[in-house]
């Protein structure tokens, strides 16, 4: 099985190179990675759980870095065993090229599989490998370029939405208050015409109180 790809990383080549050699970064980016420990200067042990079609397995493997040429690239060689699911082994050449403030990462890889995995067919294996590679490099590119603060846009949207609801509530309350004040004024005028409730002075004070209340709500 052969695989190749090219990805644009929004970060300088030196930063990309450093992250490609950072165990913690790789552990976060590798889909299904549960453990990634450095066993030597250029060697790692890993445990990864993944699913290929109907077969899900945990692979324990070893990875070594060869042909190291910082910060241009290296060769990754490794093998993993997944018990009854089978095994996988292979390698990949990774190259980093500068493009202004960004980095173009290209790779070519080849792998062999055995056991149940080998029975799934090359089409399924290729599509799964491509999917896992895309997931890895999408996460890696986001980390290298610096992700925007999570939740910031959502938080701003929530605040704007809350303010909008407050404005709607105030507007509705003011409208209801205006209607109530108008009806009260009409009723008081009718009563005043009959000389009830103290005449214009009383309902004038009530109207003033309604205006003051509306001002308090609106502000």
N, C-alpha and C positions, 0 to 999 in steps of 0.2 A: 504494500500500500504506500503510495507516494502522495505527498501533500506539499503545497507551496502557498505563500501569501505575502501580501505587502500591506503595511499599516503606517499611517502618519501619526506620529506621537507629538503632541503640542508641548515639547520641552527640548532644551538643548541636548546634544548627544552625550555630553559628560554626565548629565543628570540621568538620562535613560540608561546609560551603561552602569552607573552606580546602583540604580534600582534593579536592574537585571541580575545583579550580584548580591542583592539584599534578601536574605532568607525570609524575613518577616513580610516583605512586599510580595514575594513569590507565593508564600503560603496563603495570603489573602486572595491573590488573583487566580490561582489554580482552582478550577471548579471541583468541588468535592474533596479538596485537600484537608485532611484531618491532622496530619503531622508532617513536618519538614525539618529535619535536623541535619546540621552540618557535621559530617564525620571526619572530614579532612579539609585541607585548604581548598580543594577543588572538587569535593565530593559531598553528596547529600544522601540521606535515606528519607523515604517518603511513604506515607500511607494515604491512599486516595480511594474514595468510594464513588463509583460512577455507574451509569446504566446505559447499556447499548441494546436498543430494542427491548426484548423481554428479559435480557440477562443483566442482573445487577450484582455487582461484586465489589469487594474491597481488595485493592491491589497493594501489596507491599513490595517496594522496589528500591533500587539504588540508581543514582544519577551522578555522572561525572562530567566535568567541563574540560574540554580539550582544545587545542589550537587557539589558545587565548591570545587575542591581539587587541588590547585596550586602546582606545574606546571603540574600535571598529567591529568587533564581534568575537564569536567563539563557536565551538561545536559542542552540542549536548548529546551525550550518549547514555542510554539507560535501559533498564529492563524491570519488569514488574510481574509478579505472580498473583493470580486471583483465585487460587484453589481450583475447585472443579470448573470454574468459569473459563479457566485457561490462563494463558500468559501473553505478554506483549513485550517486544524489544525493538529498539531502533535508535535513530539519532536524527539530529537536525542541525543545519548550519544557519547561524543567525548573523546578519550583517546590519550595521548601523551606518547611515549616510546622513551628513548634515544637509539641511535645506533651510537656510536662514536661521531663524530662532527655533525651528522645528527639526524633527528627526524622522527619516524614512527607515522603518524597520522591515527587512525582508527575510524570509526564511524558506528553506527547502528541507523537507523531512521525508524519511522512509521508515517503515515499521513492518514487523512481522507479528502475526498473532497465531495462537494455537488453541486447542480445546474447543469449547462451545462457541467462543468468539469467532473462530474460523468458519463455523457453520452458518453464520448469519448472512454472509454474502458481502461482496466488496462495496456494493452501493450503500448499504446501511452503515458499514464501517466508515466509509468515506464521509458520509453526511454527518455522522456523529462526531468524527474527528474535526471536521470543519466547524461544527457548532461549538465544540469545546474550545477550539482555537479562537474563534470570534469572541466567546465569553471571556477568555483570558485577556486578550488584547484590548477589549473594550474597557475592562476593569483597570488594566494596567495604564492605558492612555488617560483615563480619568484621574488616576492617582498621580501620574507624572505631570499632568497639566494643571492639577489642582482643581478639585471639584468645588462648585459654588456651595456656600453654606446651606446645608440641608434645612429645609423648612423655612428659609427666609422669604421666598416668594409667597409661600402658603400663608405665612404669618402676616405679611403685608395685606394679602387678600382678605384674610379673616378680619383684620382691623378695619379695612375699608368696608367690608360687608356689615360689620357691627355698627359702624358710624352711619351707614346708609339706613339700617333698621332703626337707629335712634332718631334720625331725621324723619323717617316715615312716621314713627310713633308720635313725635312732637307735632308734626304737621296735622296728623289725624286728631290729636288731643286739642290742638288749637282750633281746628275746624269745629269739633264738637262743642268746645267752649264758646266759640263765636255764636253758634246756633243757639246754645242755651242762653247766652247773654241776650241775644236778640229777642228770643221768646219771652225771657223774663222782663225785658224792657217793655215789650208790647203789653204784657200782663199788668205790669206796674202802671203803665200809662192809662190803661183802662181803669185800674183801681184808683189812680190819681184823679182821673176825670170824675170819679164818683166821690172824691174827697176821702179816700181810704188810705191807710198806711202812711199818713203824714205828708202826702202830696209829693211834688217833684224833688224835694230835698232827699227823701229816703231813697227813691229809686235812682237818683243821681249818684248817691254814695255807693249803692250796690253796683251800678255800672262802673264806677271808678275802681271798686274792689275787683271786678271781673277783669278789667284792663291790667291791673297790677298782677293778678294771678297768671294771666296769659304771658306777661313779660317774664315772670319767674320761670315758667315752663320752657319758654322759648330760649332762655339763656342757660 
